[in-house]
Amino acid sequence: MSSLSVADKVLLEAALGMSGGYVLDFSNDSFAAFFHDLDVDIYDNERYPGFGDSKANRLRALWRSGADQEVAASIRALNDYIEAKRSTGFLSYEVTDESMARMRAVADRLASENPADDKAPTSVSFTTEATVKDNKIQIEIHEDIYSHIKRYLATEDYFHAVEEAYKVVREALREKTGSEKATDAFKPENQPALFGHAPIGPAEKDFFDGVKYLNMAIQFLRNEKSHTLATSIERNLALHYISLASLSYDLITRYVSDELIEKVETLITEERRSYSATRFYPAFEGGQWLSRLNLPAELSSPSVRRVLKEKWLSEADFTRSYDHSNIVLMRLEVVADALSKDDVDALLDLPTVDSNGYSQEAGTELFLAYMKQEYPETISDRAEARIATG
């Protein structure tokens, strides 16, 4: 949501001639093309919901839901457009120099208060949990490693538990980079595959190098064992080795790239838009729609699904439009196995009423029924009551 004030909007609407639903002298096509050049789909009702379809209403929707940076860029571009029209004598009504100066001041203020990020791309990550109580640290072993070695831990076969934990790390390196050898796997060209992006600045480069050296240390520890017979390992030492393997695995699998996120989100959005409102809900019931989705292979990883769950939960918004609420719930059904009871209850706490006083929540009862059917442990008494009254 942009930071435009009411006074800003009054000024802009007057300067842009928006009282009759128009914006300057744009036709529908030229208006769409103008914003397309700014990388803004001004007619995207999901991204900029509400108000209506006139040019003035689409611009108002951008002002309400757009980020400050894109709103600032559009105001500057519109100001440039006015100047060009004035210089050629083709502007059909008067826009004063003062109005144009104030428009630029608004754009400059938005841009300066919320500067564009000069940091890492929006790749997201999730790290396994660690807690401290007094002088004891409790570390959650990454689920991919634990599921692979728990049979060895159950029999106290610590040698093979350590060896197999290392194998999981090596296999992850090979899958992501084509090489399990750390000196090759962590070459600069492989950093986006491992970390979601190339390092931004010296601090992040040092961090990436640290992860490389951690993997190299683990490989040396593993090599020491590979040259000896399978003998018993003292339990505490074995658990330290396993925690190192878990940390290493965590650091090379916790990132999900922008490209993968965009691909999955686009697939889900396009699937929703392939249905009319009346056809969608029968397909959504019981998760039937999922069988039509051809998801990327990377989503088979529990780590990836957990990262996406955290991202999509943090972005969940039931105040924009019915369609957007549908998409929120569709995303969460894709990663339903990563959801907890607390996650599901948190959704029920989200606001659902838009700025005009209308509820935009849609499909929640069907989503809860699906979760009850597939993952009953995620349904609290509160969610059960919501299903019963839906």
C-alpha positions, 0 to 999 in steps of 0.5 A: 500500500502506498503512502499517498495522503488524501491531500496528495490524491486531491492534487494528483486527481486535479492535475491528471483530469480524473473527475470524469473517469479519464486520465489526461487524454489516454485511451484504454489501449494507450493507458495500458501501454503506458503502464506496461512500459513501467512494468505495471499491469494497471488492469491487474485486479489481483494486484490492484483490486477495487474501485472499478475499470475506468482509467481513473479508477485503475490509477486509484487502485494503483495508488491504494495497493501499489508499492511506493516505488512504483507509484513514485515512478508512475507519477514521474512518468505522468509528469514527463508525459504532461511536459511532452504534451505541453511542449508540442501544444497537444495538451487539451487543458491547462496544467500549471507549473506549480501543479507539476512541481508539486507532483514531482515533489510527491514522487520524490517524497515517496521515493526517498521515504521508501528507497528501493532495496539495494540488497539481496533478491527476495529469495526466502529461507527457513532454518531449523529451530535451535533453543538454549536453556542454561548451558544446554543447546537443543538443535532440531536435526533437519527432517531430511537427515533425521528421516534418513538416519533415525533407524541407526539412532534407534539401534545406537549405530552411531558410525552409520548414523554419522556416515549416512548424515554426511551422504545426505549433504553430499547428495544435496550438493550433487543435485544442486551443482552436479558435484559433491566435492565442496571445492567444485560445488561452491564455485561462483557459478553455482552460488545461485543454485545453493543460495538463491543468488550471487553474494551481495557485498563482501559480508555475504561473500564471506558468509558463502565462503564460510558455508563452503569451508564448513562443507569442506571440513565435513568432507574431511571428517567423513574421509577420515571415517571412510578409511577405517572399519565401521567401529563404534563412535562415542555417542556425544561426538557422533551427535556433534558430527550429525549436528554439523551435517544438519547445519551444513545441509540446512545452509545449502537447502534453505533458499528458494530462488525468486525464479522458482517462487514466481513459477509456482505462484504463476501456475497457481494464479493461472489455474485460479483464473482458468475457472469462473467463480461458479466453477471454481468452488466445486473444483476447490472442494476436496482439493480436486484442483490440485490434480490439474497442477503440474508443479516443479520437481523442486516442490518435492523437497520438504525444505522448499515446501516449508520455506514457501509455507512461511512466505505465503503465511506471512503474505496472506491477505483476505481483504483484497478480493475474493479471487485473491483470497482463493489464491492464498488458500490454493497456495497453502493447499500446495504446501498443506503437509507443512502446515501446523495447527497453529498455522491454520488457526493463525489464518482464522485471526486474519482480517477479512474486511476491505477498506469499504467495509466488505468481507473479501474472505472466500473459500475458507470453509472448503480449505478447512474441510480439505485440511481436516480430510487430509491432515486432521491433526491440523484442525483445532476445536476452533477450526472444527467449529468454523467448518460446522458453521460454514 
